[in-house]
Amino acid sequence: MRLTRRGRIVLIGFPLVLLAALLISLAGLLNSPAKAADTASGLSVTETVTVTVQPGESLWAIAVSADPTRDARDTIADIVQLNSLENGKVMPGQQLFVPSARS
């Protein structure tokens, strides 16, 4: 049986390309700059309170009542992030984490 040029490329070259891709992926994973803070002093904690959504209540109303001195849009963004809300809609009876008013 004789191995053709195309056969040698497939037999030797294809595994080498896969190995190179694996090594590059592994190197990228290990050298990734996105990581958590090295120390706890670089982290900040958002103090929250739990609020139960009342019938007819919107995120805007919850945000304004949570911190009237702050822009409601910023508070709404925090509420959406804290509760992993996808569409920004809330249902009566739903419990939400809301950032407490800053003093």
GIFEN-V811258 format. One record per residue. RES is the residue in one letter. PHI is phi as a letter, one per 40 degrees, with the letter a starting at -180 (none if undefined). PSI is psi in whole degrees, -180 to 180 (999 if undefined). NEAR is the number of other ideal C-beta (glycine too) atoms within 10 Angstrom. Layout:
# GIFEN-V811258
res->RES phi->PHI psi->PSI near->NEAR
res->RES phi->PHI psi->PSI near->NEAR
This chain:
# GIFEN-V811258
res->M phi->none psi->133 near->3
res->R phi->b psi->134 near->4
res->L phi->c psi->123 near->10
res->T phi->c psi->173 near->8
res->R phi->c psi->-44 near->7
res->R phi->c psi->-39 near->9
res->G phi->c psi->-41 near->11
res->R phi->c psi->-40 near->10
res->I phi->c psi->-45 near->10
res->V phi->c psi->-43 near->12
res->L phi->c psi->-37 near->10
res->I phi->b psi->-47 near->11
res->G phi->c psi->-43 near->11
res->F phi->c psi->-47 near->10
res->P phi->c psi->-34 near->10
res->L phi->c psi->-40 near->9
res->V phi->c psi->-43 near->10
res->L phi->c psi->-42 near->10
res->L phi->c psi->-44 near->10
res->A phi->c psi->-43 near->10
res->A phi->c psi->-40 near->10
res->L phi->c psi->-44 near->10
res->L phi->c psi->-40 near->10
res->I phi->c psi->-42 near->10
res->S phi->c psi->-44 near->10
res->L phi->c psi->-41 near->10
res->A phi->c psi->-40 near->10
res->G phi->c psi->-37 near->9
res->L phi->c psi->-43 near->8
res->L phi->c psi->-25 near->7
res->N phi->b psi->20 near->7
res->S phi->c psi->130 near->8
res->P phi->c psi->-17 near->4
res->A phi->c psi->109 near->4
res->K phi->a psi->167 near->6
res->A phi->c psi->166 near->8
res->A phi->c psi->145 near->9
res->D phi->c psi->-33 near->7
res->T phi->b psi->159 near->7
res->A phi->c psi->-19 near->8
res->S phi->c psi->-20 near->7
res->G phi->c psi->-2 near->8
res->L phi->b psi->150 near->8
res->S phi->b psi->148 near->6
res->V phi->b psi->131 near->6
res->T phi->c psi->117 near->12
res->E phi->c psi->134 near->8
res->T phi->b psi->161 near->16
res->V phi->b psi->156 near->11
res->T phi->c psi->130 near->8
res->V phi->b psi->136 near->17
res->T phi->c psi->127 near->10
res->V phi->c psi->129 near->17
res->Q phi->c psi->157 near->12
res->P phi->d psi->133 near->7
res->G phi->g psi->0 near->7
res->E phi->c psi->139 near->15
res->S phi->b psi->170 near->13
res->L phi->c psi->-35 near->21
res->W phi->c psi->-47 near->12
res->A phi->c psi->-40 near->13
res->I phi->c psi->-43 near->19
res->A phi->c psi->-43 near->23
res->V phi->c psi->-41 near->15
res->S phi->c psi->-28 near->14
res->A phi->c psi->-42 near->21
res->D phi->a psi->89 near->17
res->P phi->c psi->-18 near->10
res->T phi->c psi->-12 near->7
res->R phi->b psi->154 near->15
res->D phi->c psi->127 near->11
res->A phi->c psi->-31 near->17
res->R phi->c psi->-38 near->10
res->D phi->c psi->-41 near->12
res->T phi->c psi->-41 near->22
res->I phi->c psi->-43 near->19
res->A phi->c psi->-40 near->14
res->D phi->c psi->-42 near->19
res->I phi->c psi->-45 near->22
res->V phi->c psi->-42 near->17
res->Q phi->c psi->-44 near->12
res->L phi->c psi->-33 near->14
res->N phi->b psi->4 near->16
res->S phi->f psi->47 near->7
res->L phi->c psi->128 near->15
res->E phi->c psi->-42 near->7
res->N phi->b psi->1 near->6
res->G phi->g psi->8 near->11
res->K phi->c psi->144 near->9
res->V phi->b psi->154 near->20
res->M phi->b psi->147 near->7
res->P phi->d psi->136 near->10
res->G phi->g psi->-12 near->9
res->Q phi->c psi->138 near->14
res->Q phi->c psi->130 near->11
res->L phi->b psi->145 near->19
res->F phi->c psi->127 near->16
res->V phi->b psi->133 near->22
res->P phi->c psi->134 near->19
res->S phi->c psi->156 near->12
res->A phi->c psi->137 near->14
res->R phi->c psi->140 near->9
res->S phi->b psi->999 near->4
